[in-house]
Every structure is written in C-alpha cells, then in structure tokens.
Amino acid sequence: MRTLMSMRVGTGVLASMVAIALVSGALPAVPAVIIAGVAFVVLGGWEAYSAYTHRDQAEKFARAHGWEHVPRTAAYSTRFTGMPFDLVGDSVRQEDVLRGTYAGLRCAAFTHVVETTRQGESAVVQSFHVTLAELPVALPRLDIVPENLAHHVAQALGGIDIEVESHEFNARWRVIARDRKYGHDVIDPRMIERLLAWDAHGRSIRIDGGAVMVWGPGREAVDTLAKRLDVVVGVARRIPAHVLRRYEEQGHAMREPDAPLTGPDWATTPGALTSRRYTGIGAEDEPLNPWRDPEENPSSGA
C-alpha cells in the first residue's frame, strides 16, 4: 500500500514538474507530453499489478484459513453510510472480499472501489480497505477517528463531539455521534481501555449498519489482517450489553444469513401461495435468536 501511494505521489510530482517546465518554456511540448504519458502508463500498470497481487494473496489466505473469497460484489455498497461509502461513481463495488469467523465473530475484509469515468478521459479509481466484525444488532452510527485527523473529517462526518473523563483518550480520539447519551453509553471505561491499546492507535473506527469496522485509503495486504481483526473484534466485544439489548428490544436485531426461516408453516413451506419464496409475513410471531456462538473453533485469522 505504501509503495502504491509513493508511486501516486511521485507521479503527481513528476506531472507538476513537467507542467511547470512546459509553461516556463524550459521543456518542449512534445517531450513533455511523452514524459507525462509514460508516467501515467507506469502508474496504471503498477495499480493493475497491485490489484492482481492483492487478489492472489486473498485467494491463498482463504484456502489456508477456510475463509470465503469473493473476487467482486456490490453487497456492501449501500449497507453503510459515511466516507468512503458515500462516494458516488459509475461503478461502486467491493473487491477481494474475505469472509469468515475470527475469535467467534463473523468478520469480513474487502477493498471498496469507486470508479468514475469522464468522457474522453481515463477512469479515476479510488480504493479503500475495510475490515469489519458483525454485530447482533444495527446500532446508530458512531465514528471514532484519530484526533490528528479530526479537523479534516469532523465536518464531513457530522454529529456531536463526545468527550469523556479520560484526558489521554480525548487527546488521542475524536468521537462523533448524533446522540450524546448513546455516545457516552458506548464509550464506557472498558471501551476506553480497549481504544487506548497500541493496536487501535491511528485507525479510523466506525460502528454502523450492524458492524464495527476500521477503514482507510488504499488496499491493505492480508499480512496485517489479523491485527485489524483484533481491533474490530475487541471493540465489538466491549460494546455494553445494555446498549445491544436496548436496540434489540427496539426491533433492530440483525438476522444471520444462514439462519432458518421463521414464521407460520404456511409462510415457510413452499407452495402455490408463496411460489417457493418466503414472504416474511408472520415472522414477528416467533422470537429470533440473531446471534449465536459458532460451533466450530474460532479461526486464528493469520
């Protein structure tokens, strides 16, 4: 990721130098265009190579650890809000999705890609790495961002700044939520302790859409996946039980993808009425258990 970012910065610097030389007359037009073209071709080739390498690593990781690898999907495009999911483009997708169990929780990691094509120009591709742990309920959005980045993103994130009694925590983190009480309920002493751990330092963390996630710019190699999973699983486990219970009682429980269909027999049994499609009618008559411990041993993740 750092190499790719360096390539982008270097290409941008080279293009700027060529433009300055061209305007000042120090460099003829034709060589300037050739140099700029070569630079962008090299960058495009490197990005393609980076994507190929990342996919190969993801496939090997999935085979080694028994996880699922999905090369491309749009399943997460509309599930979450905020940066980078609010970005719009001609193609919004997730690449190299890895899904599996880590420390007893269902988790996923992927590259969120936003591609925009302007007429007569090359496609502009923005990529972001996302790692998440699933929650039993859909909680309101809460962002936890490093204090040194807060002035860049706070306005875009919106909401209210939440401060706690820990000076060390306030100096390191900016917590943004739309409900002050909810923010204080989530950021309790146990959560503060977890967020002050070294492995969470500098990461952008979000609770939203039934998940805890960390995200950032660019693709992230699988060799750091276990560290990212430690953070999201650690935060997920520190969300107070009374917060989860309150939102579950309000009807925000998340349903497991593989959970059996629930409801009266006429709604779950294939037949002429349902055309072998579950209608969902009557599901509220029977309680759901949206979160149960997996029977298999937790994966080590790396």
N, C-alpha and C positions, 0 to 999 in steps of 0.2 A: 504494500500500500504506500509506504514511504517512497519507494523507488518510482512508482507511478506518479505520485504527487510531485516529486522532484522533476520528473520528465515534463509535466504540465507547466510547472513554474519556469523551467528552463526554456521551454518552447515559447512561453509568453514573453519572457525577457528577450529572447532572440528576435521574435517578431517585432517587439517595440524598438530594439536597436536598428533593425532593418528599416522600419518606418522612419525613424529619426534620420538615418543616413540618406534615405531616399528623398525626404523633404529638404534636407540641407544640401543636396546635390553631391554628397560625398560618395554616393554609390549609384551607378547607372540603373535605370529602371528594370531592364531585363534580368541582370544578375540578382537584383533584389527580389524580384518575383520568384525566381528559381530557388533562391535560398529559403524564402518563406514557404514555398510549396514543399520543398524537401522536408523542412522541419515539421510541417503538419502531417505529412505522409508517415514520417517516423513515429510521431506521437500516435497516430491512428493505428499503425501496426503494433506498437507496444501495448496499446489498450486492448487490441484483439488478442494478443498473446497473453496478456494478464488475465483476460476473461477465460481463455482456454485453460490456462494453468489452474485457475481457481476452480473451474468445473472438474478438472481431473482430480484435484485434491479432495473435493467434496465427494465425488464418487468413491474414492478409495476409503475415505473416512466412513461413509455409510456402510460399505461392505465389511469393514473391520469391526464396527461397533454395533451392527444390527439396526442402524437407523434407516429411515426412508429418505431417498434423494429424489427430488422433483426438479428437473432441469429448468422448467419455466411454468409460471402460473400467474393468475391475477387474483388469487383467492384473498390476499390481504390488502388489496388496493383500496377498498372502501371500508374496511373494518375499523381503521384507526383515524384519528384526527391529529392536526398539528404537523409541524415540519418533521420528516420530509413528505408525509402523506398528503399534505395539502397542495403540493406542487402539481401542476397540470401539464400535460403534454400529449402528443399524438399517440404515444404508446407508454402506458404505465404498467409495469409488471414487476414480478419478483423472479429472480434467477437463482439457481442452485439452492433450492430450499432443502434444508436438512430438518427432519422431524424425528423425535424420539423421546425417551424417558431419561431424565437425569435427576439423581437424588430423589426419586419418587414422584417427580412432577413432569407433566408433558411440556416439552420445550420445542422451540424451532429457531432456526437461524437462516437468514437469506440476505441477498443483495436486492434492495429496492431500486429499480431503474426507471428513470423518467427520460423519455426520448422525444425531442421536438425537432421537426424538420420544417425549415423555411424554404419557400420557393427559390430555387436557384442557388441554395446554399447546402453545405454538408449538415448532417444531423448533429444536434447538440445533445449529448448524453450526460446525465447526472446520475451518479450511483451512490448509494448509502448502505452501510451494513446495519442490520437489525438482528438482535438476539432477544428472545422472549421466553418467559415462563407463563404458562396458562394459569388463570385464577378460577376459583369455583363460582365467582360472581362478577358481573360487569360493574366496576366501580367508576365513579366520576373521574375525569382526567385530573392528574396531578403531575407536574413536572418538577424534577429535581435536577438543577443544572449547576455546573461549577460557577462559583462567584466571579471568577475572572472572565467568564463568557456571558454573564448575565446581562450586561448592558447592551450586548449585541442581539440577544434573543428575547429578552423580557417583554419588549413591546409587541413582538410578533406572537408570543405565546398568550398574552392577555392574562386576566385573572388578578388575584391579590397576592402580594408577598406575604409569606408566612414566616415569622421569626419565632425561635424557641429560646429557652433559657440558657442554652449552651453557647457561649461565646465562640468556642472553637468551631462548632457546627455552623453558626451564622457567618463566620469568616470564610468558610470553605464552600458553603452551598447556598443557593437561592431556591426556595421552594415556592412554587406558583400554583395556586388553585383558585377556583371560583367561589368556594365556600370556606370561610376561615375555620369554622368548627371542624369540618371534615379534614382540613389540612392538619390541624392540631391533633385530631384523633389518630391519624395515620402516623404522623411524625412524633411518636411517643419515645420514651427513653430507650427502649430496646431497638427501635428503628434508628435512632440517632447513633447508638453504639455501632450498628452494622454499617451505616453510611460513613462513619469515621474510619473504617478499616482501610488499609492501604490499597486493596484491590478495587475499591469503588472510586478512588480519587481520580478526578479529571474526566469521569464519564458522564454523559447525558442520560438520565434515567427518567422513565415515564411510566405511570400507571394509567391504563386506558383500555377500553374495549375488552375487558376480561383478561388482561395480561399485564405483566411487568416487563418492560423492555429497556435495553440500552441500545443507543444508535449513534452513528457518526458518519462522516463523509468517507466515500470510497469503499472498496472491497476489503474484507478482512480475512486473513488466512485462517485455516482451520486449526493451526497450531496454537492459536490464542482462544479457541472456542471454550475450552474448559474454564478458563479464567472468567470469561464473560458469563458463562452459565452459573458459576459460583455466585456472581453478583446478583443476577436476576432471581435465582432460586433463594438466595439469602434474604433479599428484600421481600419476596413473596411470602416467605415463612414468617417474617416479622410483622406483617400487617395484622393488627389486633383482631382477635376473634370476634369481638363485639361489633367491629366495623363490617366484617364479612356477614355476620348474622343479620345485621340491620338491613343491608341491601338485599340479602337473600329473601328476607321476610317481605320486602317491598316488591318482590317479583323479578329480581334481576339475576337469578341463578343462571349460570351457563350450562348448556347441555353438552355432555360428552359426545363426540362424533360417532362413537361405536355403541352408545347406549341403546338398549332395546326400546322399541316403540311402546308408548304407554297410551292408555285410553280404553274405552269400552271395546268389546270384541268386534262390534260391527264397524269400528273405525280402524282397527289394526288388522283385521282379517281381509285378505284380498277378495274382491267380489265385484259384482256389477256396479254397486254404488260408488265404490272408491276407484274402480278401474285399476286395481293393484297399486294405488298411490295413497299413502297415508294423508288423511285430511287434517289431522291435528285437533279436530273437534273432540271435546271431552277430555283432553289431556289434563286440564286443570282439576279433574275429579280425583286424580290419583297423585300423591306426592312424588316428586322426583328426587333422586339422590345424585346430584350433578357432579359429585366429586368423590371418588373412591380410590383407595390406595391400590396401585397396580399389584398383581400377583407375582410378577417377575422381579428379580433383584434389580435394584437401580443400576443404571449404566454408569461407568466411571467417567464417561464423556471424552476422555483422551487417553 
